[in-house]
Amino acid sequence: MDAVDRAILFQLQQDGRLSNVDLSARVGLSPTPCLRRVRNLEEAGIIQGYHADLDPAAIGRGFQVLVQANMMIKDQSTIEAFEDQVREFPEIVECRRMFGDPDYVIWVATTDADAYERFYMTKLTNLPGVARMNSQMTMKMVKERTLTL
């Protein structure tokens, strides 16, 4: 990956809807080689996709909770069952298995505190192998996650 590829990635991070003509002008290439580079970045898996950033509150998911989960049972079948169930819950927008403590960090997005309590009581507490969970509510989003070059 060279400086032109990095410039392409930077521009697409700023605006993933740029036309190839506009992108090529911003990075100093003609359209055909620019498009070829974008396709190469996609095929190499560097560009993994394009998406729209949504306002969580506008779609009824503005109440965000960080859940830390520690496992009581850590055998392979329990871990796989836990992770399979987590993938099924649309309220869980991100889940990471961690090194150290806690075992998992889970982001949950619901409409409000009542919806979170229902989700917690009916689904989270029934996940296999969990010893304890700790919930922390978001007060304010200070900086959102974006990878930069």
Secondary structure, DSSP 8 states (H G I E B T S, - for coil): --HHHHHHHHHHHH-TT--HHHHHHHHT--HHHHHHHHHHHHHTTSS--------TGGGT--EEEEEEEEES--SHHHHHHHHHHHHH-TTEEEEEE-SSSSSEEEEEEESSHHHHHHHHHHTGGGSTTEEEEEEEE-S---S------
